[in-house]
Every structure is written in structure tokens, then in C-alpha cells.
Amino acid sequence: MIYVDMQAYVERLVPMVGEVGKAKIAAMEEMGEDTILERVSTGTSIRTLMKEFDVGYKLFGIWLDSVEGRRGRYEAAQHEAGHFYAERAVDTAQKATPEDANASRLKVDTDKWMASKMNAKYDTRQRDVAINISVNDLHAQAAQLLDNVIEGEAEEVER
């Protein structure tokens, strides 16, 4: 639900968050959803945004859910942030020098981890595949396949 009248939107929030929370959410609305989500997509952490607006996870979640479709747009921005972190990891690795190799390695590893959390495409962990084979199941499958075999006697054929 998109509110044309900001006053009606703010009044709807009063019972949920009180006057202080209402003022904090109004400040977020003043900055604008597009600006906030653009910052998310370019690597600004939610924690940083929450500090700027002096809100916690609950108020941030209320803000996300206060407009229909906003949470989905937020998740898309996080997905894009994965690309940002992956690109930054590559840039850091390419600019590393022998003097700052250890610090650069830490930055690259951190950015790779962030990219994998924001976008599953960048999750490079090896996945173990477990395969369980039951001999009884194999016998049952073979019996099912042989069920269609015509019974009779075999004839010997000369070549």
C-alpha cells in the first residue's frame, strides 16, 4: 500500500512504534526508499544505516514492511550488493602489494564472504553430495524391469 498522504502514513504507524519511532521512520521516508536501497546495493551495511537513523532491527523491519513490495526491492538491493562485494574483492586482490599482502588477503576474504551472503552465486564453498544406495532397492528395480520379460524357453541360434 503506497500512501500519497504522508500524514496518513505516519498516523498509521503511531500505535505500532510510538511518537519517537514515528519520527525516526519519517526521517527514513524523507531520505527516500530509492536512496536507501541504492546505498544498500553499493555496499552500505544495514548496521550503518540503522546507526544513521538511530533505529534498531524492529523499526527497520517495520519501515521495510510499511510499503507493499519494499521488502522485495530491499532483497534485490542485497542481491546487487553481492556483485559490489565480489568486484571489490577482485579490485583489492589486483591492487595488493607484497607490503600489504596479509591485510589485502583479509579484505578479499571478508568481501568474498559478504558477497556469498548477499548473493548465492558467489558462494564458493564445496558441497558434499551424499548418495545412499540400498541393495534391496536395486533388487526391487531389477525385478520390476524383468517383470516385462516374456517367459519361455530360450532357443540356441547359430551364427
N, C-alpha and C positions, 0 to 999 in steps of 0.2 A: 504494500500500500504506500503510495507516494503522496506526501502531504504538500499541497500547494500553499496552504496557510501554515507558516512556521509556528504561529501561536497555538494552533490546534494540535500540532505535533508535540510541542513542548508540554502542553497541558495533559496530553495522554500519558506522558512519562512520569508526571508528578507522583501518582500513587506507587509506582514501581521503585523509584530511586530517590525521592525527596527533592527538596529545593537545591541542595548542593550538587547532587548528581545531575539534576536537570541542567544546571549552569555548565557543568563540565561537558555534557553531551552537546549542549548548544554551541560550545566552543569548537567541538569537533565538526559539527554541522557547518559552522562558519568557515572553517578551513576548506571543507568540501570533500565529498567522497572521492572524487576523481584525484584530487591532490594526495589524499592519504593513501589511496590504493596505488598510485604511481610511485610513491615513496616505498611502499612495501615491495613492489615489483623490482625496484632498483636497490634492494638490499637493506633498507632501513628495518631494523628489528621491531617487532611488536612491543617489546620491552621499552625500547627508546621512545616510541610513540606514546606508550602509556605514561612514561615519565613526563613527557612534554605536556600532556593533557591532565596529568595528575589523576589518572583513573586506574582501576585495577582490572583484572580479567572479567569480573562480573559486569562492570559498566561497559567495558569494551564489547563484550558479548551482546549486551542489550543494544548498544549502538549498531552492531552488525545486523542484528535481527529486527531492528526497528523499521527497516525498509525492505520490501519484498525483493528478493534477488541479490541483495547486497552481500550476503554471506557467500553466495556462489561467485560473485565478482571478486571477493576477497580471496577465495581459494584459487581462482585463476591468477590473481596477482602473486600469490605464493608460488604457484607453479612457474610463473615467469621469473621469479626471484631465483629459482633453481638455475636457470640459464645464466643469470647475473653472477652467481657464486662460482659456477663452473668456468665461466670466462675469466673471472678474476683469478682463479687458481692457475689457469694457464698463463695469464699475464705475469703473475708473481713468479712462477717457475722459470719463465723465459728471461726475466729480468734479474734473476738471482746471480749473485757473485760468490766466489769462494769465501769471502769475508762474512757474508750474511746467510750462508747456506742453511745452517740449523734453524735460524729464525724463519727463513723463507719456507723451509720444509714444514714447519709448524703451521704457518699461514696457509700453505697449499692444502695440508691435511684437514685443517679446520674448514676451509672453503669447500673442499670435496665432501666433507661430512654434511655441511649445511646444504649443499646442492642436492645431496641424496635424500635429505629430509624434506626438502621443498618440492622435489621432482623425482619420482621413482626412476626415471630414465637414467639418472646419474648414480644409482645405487650399484656399486661395483662389487659388493660382497658376493663371494661364491655361495651358491645354493647347493646344498646336498640333496640329491634325489634318492629317495628310498623306494626300493622295489621289493615287494614281497611276492614270492611265487609259492603257491601251495601245490604239492604233488597231487593231492586229491582233486584240486581244481583242474589240473592238466588231464588227469584220467577222465574226469567228467566231460571235459571238452572233446577229448579223443572219442569217447563213447558216443557223444552226440554227433560227431562227424561221421562215424561209422554206421550210424543208425540208418543212413540212406543207402548203404551198400546192399545190392541185391544178393540174396542168399542163393547158393547153388554150388555146383562143383566146378572147379577150375579145369580148363582144358589145356593140354600142352600144345603149344604151337611151334611148328618147325620154321626155321629161318631159311 
